[in-house]
Amino acid sequence: MNQPLQTAFNGYAGEVTSVEQRNRVLRNTYWLLALSMVPTVLGAWIGVATGITNVIGHGMSAIVFLGGAFAFMFAIEKTKNSAAGVPVLLAFTFFMGLMLSRMIGAVLGLNNGAGLIMTAFAGTGAIFLGMATLSTVIKRDLTAMGKFLFIGMIMVLVAGIANIFLQSSAMMITISVLAIGIFSAFILYDLKRVKDGEETNYISATLGVYLSLYNVFQSLLAILGFAGSNK
């Protein structure tokens, strides 16, 4: 089953030199990104239905999330050029959906919770479309932007971990706003790298864009959920 999946996307990690090859990598990235939404939604639904993530505290949940996420990303890096690459990535997106279920469950408990989730989803989609469009318009090299985005991401990650213990609403909103800006820029950066032939593996490309979309959605949902809980 794994080999047909890999063959269907026809991805590879060779040197991309032609426009046709670059477009193939980009097309496969978009298809796999769309497919990755299925296990994400399934994981979130199972998490909300069973409440499995609610049995552990916030601190332990962060440890499980970070440990699981980094383990999966390591496995994806090791298998990205093999038939196991796509299934491992999809398993990762299921895990990410499961870990998102605690926040989704909390928002669903609010008035118009389902509407807030749909608003966050629509906002994430709009940001993705905007960044994808920009990546086709911008001609300049964005390589230098990567180091600044990475530093910003680390700062947001550290602040987010600190706020697990501080539980500051103001800090949470600030972190969420910064995360939306940083990870929106990451979407542009990652897609531009594919278009420029700097990223030649569609599984790696999908992973990068997926993580950015995940963080944008989570941050939008946190802001909307906070606003909804104070009405």
Stockholm file with secondary structure:
# STOCKHOLM 1.0

chainA/1-231         MNQPLQTAFNGYAGEVTSVEQRNRVLRNTYWLLALSMVPTVLGAWIGVATGITNVIGHGMSAIVFLGGAFAFMFAIEKTKNSAAGVPVLLAFTFFMGLMLSRMIGAVLGLNNGAGLIMTAFAGTGAIFLGMATLSTVIKRDLTAMGKFLFIGMIMVLVAGIANIFLQSSAMMITISVLAIGIFSAFILYDLKRVKDGEETNYISATLGVYLSLYNVFQSLLAILGFAGSNK
#=GR chainA/1-231 SS CHHHHHHHHTCCCSCCCSHHHHHHHHHHHHHHHHHHHHHHHHHHHHHHHHCGGGGSCHHHHHHHHHHHHHHHHHHHHHHTTSTTHHHHHHHHHHHHHHHHHHHHHHHHTSTTHHHHHHHHHHHHHHHHHHHHHHHHHCCSCCTTHHHHHHHHHHHHHHHHHHHHHHCCHHHHHHHHHHHHHHHHHHHHHHHHHHHTTSCCCHHHHHHHHHHHHHHHHHHHHHHHHHHHHTC
#=GC SS_cons         CHHHHHHHHTCCCSCCCSHHHHHHHHHHHHHHHHHHHHHHHHHHHHHHHHCGGGGSCHHHHHHHHHHHHHHHHHHHHHHTTSTTHHHHHHHHHHHHHHHHHHHHHHHHTSTTHHHHHHHHHHHHHHHHHHHHHHHHHCCSCCTTHHHHHHHHHHHHHHHHHHHHHHCCHHHHHHHHHHHHHHHHHHHHHHHHHHHTTSCCCHHHHHHHHHHHHHHHHHHHHHHHHHHHHTC
//
